[in-house]
Amino acid sequence: MDVTVAKREEEKKTRVRFALRQNVIPKKRTVDMASSVICRETQSRVSSVLNRDVKQYGKKFMFDCNEETCWNSDQGESQWVSLEFPQSVRVSEVKVQFQGGFSAKTCRLEGCPKDGDFTAISHLYPEDNNSLQISFILITQHLSEETKEAPAVDKVKIMFENSADFFGRIIVYSLDILGEKAS
């Protein structure tokens, strides 16, 4: 196992142990009731599209449930996807499927209210492969003290940091955000 991968795995285990000791794991009902918060009214934006060819590589292909289509970013640092929901949501899980060799080594999930500034919710550490990867947003610095729930957000942004590709390209076959509507 690569030293960096082993270090990353150990960091994840340490964060989970710390979260369990600090009792910051969200209530089980939040995870049990999680469903996709992406709907027809959700607006999406991306940092770039390969050669500006939205007909073949546009953002819509992350959400079309077709294993043969994808969003393909152009080259460059800090690729991202942002979503604006029609109403406030509490994010509990992120599902993403990359093209192996074109994944992000780290992802930063940010969120904000309608007219607010983005703040970090969680960091994700995907593997560089073609598998559907599920990241539970269990460890966050922004949990409500009373309810131990993730904050209500109207927008989320996933920053794909440190691309596995030399040119900084990211390829995503599917993306889904799970959670619940905020009351």
C-alpha positions in Angstrom: 0.0 0.0 0.0 1.3 3.4 -0.9 2.6 5.4 2.1 0.3 8.4 1.3 -2.8 6.1 1.0 -1.9 4.4 4.3 -1.5 7.8 6.0 -4.8 9.0 4.6 -6.6 5.8 5.8 -5.0 6.2 9.3 -6.1 9.9 9.4 -9.7 8.9 8.5 -9.7 6.2 11.3 -8.4 8.8 13.8 -11.1 11.3 12.8 -13.9 8.7 13.2 -12.5 7.6 16.6 -12.4 11.2 17.7 -15.9 11.9 16.5 -17.2 8.9 18.3 -15.5 10.0 21.6 -16.8 13.6 21.1 -20.3 12.3 20.3 -20.5 14.3 17.0 -21.9 11.6 14.8 -25.3 12.7 13.5 -28.4 11.0 14.8 -29.1 7.7 13.1 -32.5 9.0 11.8 -30.6 11.5 9.6 -28.7 8.7 7.8 -31.7 6.4 7.6 -34.0 9.0 6.1 -31.4 10.3 3.6 -32.5 10.5 0.0 -31.3 12.5 -3.0 -31.8 16.2 -2.5 -31.0 16.9 -6.2 -34.2 17.5 -8.1 -35.3 19.1 -11.4 -35.2 22.6 -9.9 -31.7 22.2 -8.6 -29.3 24.5 -10.5 -25.8 23.2 -11.2 -22.6 24.9 -12.3 -19.2 23.6 -13.1 -15.7 25.1 -13.3 -15.1 24.1 -16.9 -16.0 21.6 -19.7 -13.5 19.9 -21.9 -13.0 22.0 -25.0 -16.3 23.7 -24.1 -18.0 20.8 -25.7 -21.2 20.7 -23.5 -23.0 18.4 -25.9 -20.6 15.6 -25.2 -19.1 16.4 -21.7 -21.5 18.8 -20.1 -22.6 19.0 -16.4 -26.0 17.3 -17.1 -24.3 14.0 -17.7 -23.4 13.7 -14.0 -27.1 13.4 -13.2 -28.5 11.4 -16.2 -28.0 7.9 -14.6 -26.2 6.7 -17.8 -23.0 4.9 -17.2 -21.7 5.9 -20.6 -21.8 9.6 -20.2 -19.9 11.9 -18.0 -18.9 15.5 -17.1 -15.3 16.1 -18.2 -13.6 19.2 -17.0 -11.0 21.1 -19.0 -7.4 21.1 -17.6 -6.5 23.4 -14.8 -6.3 23.6 -11.0 -9.3 23.6 -8.7 -12.1 22.1 -10.7 -15.5 22.3 -8.9 -19.2 21.6 -9.1 -21.8 23.7 -7.4 -25.4 23.0 -6.8 -28.2 25.4 -5.7 -31.2 23.7 -4.2 -34.8 25.1 -4.4 -35.0 24.9 -0.6 -32.6 24.4 2.4 -31.2 20.9 2.9 -29.0 19.0 5.4 -26.4 17.0 3.6 -25.5 13.6 5.0 -23.9 11.8 2.2 -22.1 12.3 -1.1 -22.0 9.7 -3.9 -19.5 10.2 -6.7 -18.1 8.0 -9.5 -14.9 9.2 -11.1 -13.0 7.9 -14.2 -9.9 6.1 -12.8 -6.9 8.3 -13.4 -9.1 11.5 -13.6 -10.2 11.7 -9.9 -9.5 14.1 -7.2 -7.2 13.0 -4.4 -9.0 15.3 -2.0 -12.4 17.0 -2.2 -13.7 19.8 0.0 -17.5 20.0 0.5 -18.6 23.6 1.2 -22.1 24.9 1.9 -23.8 28.2 2.5 -27.3 29.8 2.9 -28.9 31.5 -0.1 -26.9 34.8 0.1 -24.1 33.7 2.4 -20.4 32.8 1.8 -19.3 29.2 1.4 -17.8 27.6 4.4 -16.2 24.1 4.7 -18.5 21.3 5.7 -16.3 18.3 5.3 -13.3 16.9 3.4 -13.6 13.7 1.3 -10.7 11.4 0.3 -11.9 9.4 -2.8 -9.9 6.5 -4.2 -8.5 6.8 -7.7 -10.7 4.2 -9.4 -14.0 3.7 -11.4 -16.1 2.6 -8.4 -19.1 4.5 -7.0 -17.8 6.0 -3.9 -19.9 6.9 -0.9 -18.7 9.4 1.6 -20.8 9.8 4.7 -20.6 13.4 6.0 -20.2 12.3 9.6 -17.3 14.4 10.7 -17.8 18.1 10.5 -16.8 21.1 12.5 -20.2 22.8 11.8 -22.6 20.5 13.5 -25.3 22.1 15.5 -24.5 21.6 19.2 -28.1 20.9 20.2 -29.0 18.5 17.5 -25.7 17.1 16.2 -27.0 17.7 12.7 -25.2 19.2 9.6 -26.1 22.8 8.9 -29.0 23.7 6.7 -27.6 25.0 3.3 -29.1 26.3 0.1 -25.9 25.8 -2.0 -23.1 23.2 -1.9 -19.8 23.3 -3.8 -17.5 20.4 -4.2 -13.9 21.5 -4.8 -11.9 18.8 -6.5 -8.4 19.3 -5.2 -5.2 17.6 -6.3 -6.3 15.8 -9.4 -4.8 12.4 -10.2 -4.4 13.6 -13.8 -1.2 15.5 -14.6 -3.2 18.3 -16.3 -5.8 18.7 -13.6 -8.7 17.2 -15.4 -11.6 15.6 -13.5 -14.1 13.1 -15.0 -17.3 12.4 -13.1 -19.8 9.8 -14.3 -22.3 10.3 -11.5 -22.8 12.6 -8.6 -25.5 12.6 -6.0 -26.0 14.5 -2.8 -28.1 12.7 -0.1 -29.7 14.3 2.9 -33.0 15.7 3.9 -35.0 18.9 3.6 -34.3 21.3 6.4 -37.4 22.3 8.4 
